[in-house]
């Protein structure tokens, strides 16, 4: 799948072994243009028969640097829609020279990542189990070498209906 003037991504589609068996498959593509055409296909072989194509109505990417940056982390929060349900995706990338213990706290759960290596990240997609996600804040804490820091990252509401 590609966007004219933008990026390209690939997805592996498995045969469903039946004319009446339908499987949902998600392929993420970050759109970068306002009006770039989307192209789906395979230039080197067969491509899947797509009966339905659904685009997420909105994906908001918010990156904040924290209020107490004693530990250097790059924190990204993305509200997302998948199959009509809202998810909250959080990625915290270690910008330190040594391993960092990272804790992500949301209204939908908590996830801890031990000893995340430099330039590596901890990622978690939290299921809200609802079609609507209210605006809120994610708290990401990091600790390394006797130092700690906390990032509070706000995100906007998302409606997946």
C-alpha positions as CSV (number, residue, x, y, z in Angstrom):
1,X,0.0,0.0,0.0
2,X,1.4,3.4,-0.9
3,X,0.4,7.1,-0.7
4,X,1.2,9.3,-3.7
5,X,3.8,11.7,-2.4
6,X,4.1,9.9,0.9
7,X,5.1,6.6,2.4
8,X,4.8,2.9,1.5
9,X,4.1,-0.1,3.7
10,X,3.7,-3.8,3.1
11,X,1.3,-6.4,4.6
12,X,1.2,-10.2,4.5
13,X,-2.2,-11.6,3.7
14,X,-2.7,-15.2,4.4
15,X,-5.1,-17.4,2.2
16,X,-8.3,-18.1,4.1
17,X,-8.9,-21.4,2.4
18,X,-12.6,-20.7,1.7
19,X,-14.7,-18.6,-0.5
20,X,-16.9,-17.9,2.6
21,X,-14.2,-17.3,5.1
22,X,-13.4,-13.7,5.7
23,X,-10.5,-12.5,7.9
24,X,-9.9,-8.9,9.0
25,X,-6.4,-7.7,8.5
26,X,-5.0,-4.3,9.5
27,X,-2.1,-2.6,7.8
28,X,-0.9,0.7,9.2
29,X,0.2,3.5,6.9
30,X,0.9,7.0,8.3
31,X,-0.5,9.4,5.8
32,X,1.7,12.4,5.2
33,X,-0.1,14.4,2.4
34,X,-3.4,16.2,2.4
35,X,-4.6,14.6,-0.9
36,X,-2.2,11.9,-2.0
37,X,-4.0,8.9,-3.7
38,X,-3.8,5.5,-2.0
39,X,-2.6,2.6,-4.2
40,X,-3.2,-1.0,-3.1
41,X,-1.5,-3.8,-5.1
42,X,1.4,-6.0,-5.7
43,X,3.8,-5.2,-8.5
44,X,5.6,-8.5,-8.4
45,X,2.8,-11.1,-8.0
46,X,-0.7,-11.9,-6.9
47,X,-2.6,-9.5,-4.6
48,X,-5.5,-10.2,-2.2
49,X,-9.1,-9.8,-3.3
50,X,-10.3,-6.9,-1.1
51,X,-14.0,-6.8,-0.5
52,X,-14.0,-4.0,2.0
53,X,-11.5,-1.3,2.8
54,X,-11.9,0.8,6.0
55,X,-9.7,3.8,6.8
56,X,-9.3,5.1,10.3
57,X,-11.1,8.4,10.5
58,X,-8.4,10.1,12.6
59,X,-5.1,9.3,14.1
60,X,-3.6,12.0,16.2
61,X,0.1,12.0,17.0
62,X,1.1,13.9,20.1
63,X,4.7,14.2,21.3
64,X,5.6,16.2,24.4
65,X,8.7,16.6,26.4
66,X,8.0,16.1,30.0
67,X,7.5,18.3,33.0
68,X,10.4,16.7,34.9
69,X,12.9,15.5,32.4
70,X,15.5,13.9,34.7
71,X,15.6,11.0,32.2
72,X,15.6,11.6,28.4
73,X,12.7,9.8,26.8
74,X,10.9,10.5,23.5
75,X,7.2,9.8,24.3
76,X,4.5,9.5,21.6
77,X,0.8,8.9,22.2
78,X,-1.6,8.1,19.4
79,X,-5.3,7.5,19.9
80,X,-6.3,5.0,17.2
81,X,-9.4,3.3,15.8
82,X,-9.4,-0.4,15.0
83,X,-12.5,-2.3,14.0
84,X,-14.7,0.4,15.4
85,X,-13.0,0.4,18.8
86,X,-10.7,3.1,20.3
87,X,-7.1,2.2,21.3
88,X,-4.4,4.3,23.0
89,X,-1.0,3.6,21.6
90,X,2.0,4.7,23.7
91,X,5.7,4.5,22.7
92,X,8.5,5.6,24.9
93,X,12.0,5.6,23.3
94,X,15.1,5.7,25.5
95,X,17.3,8.7,24.6
96,X,19.8,8.0,27.4
97,X,23.3,6.3,27.0
98,X,22.3,3.5,29.4
99,X,19.3,1.2,29.9
100,X,16.2,2.8,31.4
101,X,13.3,1.2,33.3
102,X,10.1,2.7,31.9
103,X,6.5,2.7,33.4
104,X,3.5,3.7,31.3
105,X,0.3,4.6,33.2
106,X,-3.0,5.3,31.5
107,X,-6.7,5.2,32.5
108,X,-6.8,1.8,30.6
109,X,-3.9,0.1,32.2
110,X,-0.3,0.1,33.2
111,X,2.8,-1.4,31.5
112,X,6.3,-1.7,32.8
113,X,9.4,-2.2,30.6
114,X,12.6,-3.2,32.4
115,X,16.1,-2.2,31.2
116,X,15.1,-0.7,27.8
117,X,18.4,-0.3,25.9
118,X,19.5,3.1,24.4
119,X,17.6,4.1,21.3
120,X,15.1,1.2,21.9
121,X,11.5,1.7,22.9
122,X,8.7,0.2,25.0
123,X,5.4,0.1,23.1
124,X,1.9,-0.8,24.3
125,X,-1.5,-0.4,22.7
126,X,-4.2,-0.1,25.4
127,X,-7.7,-1.3,24.4
128,X,-10.4,1.0,25.7
129,X,-13.2,-1.5,24.7
130,X,-15.3,1.5,23.6
131,X,-16.0,3.3,20.4
132,X,-15.1,6.6,22.0
133,X,-12.0,7.7,23.7
134,X,-12.2,10.8,25.9
135,X,-9.3,13.3,26.1
136,X,-6.9,12.5,28.8
137,X,-3.3,12.2,29.9
138,X,-0.7,9.4,29.8
139,X,2.1,9.4,32.4
140,X,5.4,7.9,31.5
141,X,8.1,7.5,34.1
142,X,11.7,6.6,33.5
143,X,14.6,5.7,35.9
144,X,18.3,5.1,35.3
145,X,21.6,5.5,37.1
146,X,19.9,6.9,40.3
147,X,17.9,9.5,38.3
148,X,14.2,9.5,37.4
149,X,11.8,11.6,35.4
150,X,8.2,11.8,34.5
151,X,6.4,12.8,31.3
152,X,2.7,13.8,31.3
153,X,1.4,13.6,27.7
154,X,-2.0,14.9,26.8
155,X,-4.1,13.4,24.0
156,X,-7.3,14.5,22.3
157,X,-10.6,12.6,22.3
158,X,-11.3,10.2,19.4
159,X,-14.7,8.9,18.1
160,X,-14.5,5.6,16.1
161,X,-18.2,5.5,15.2
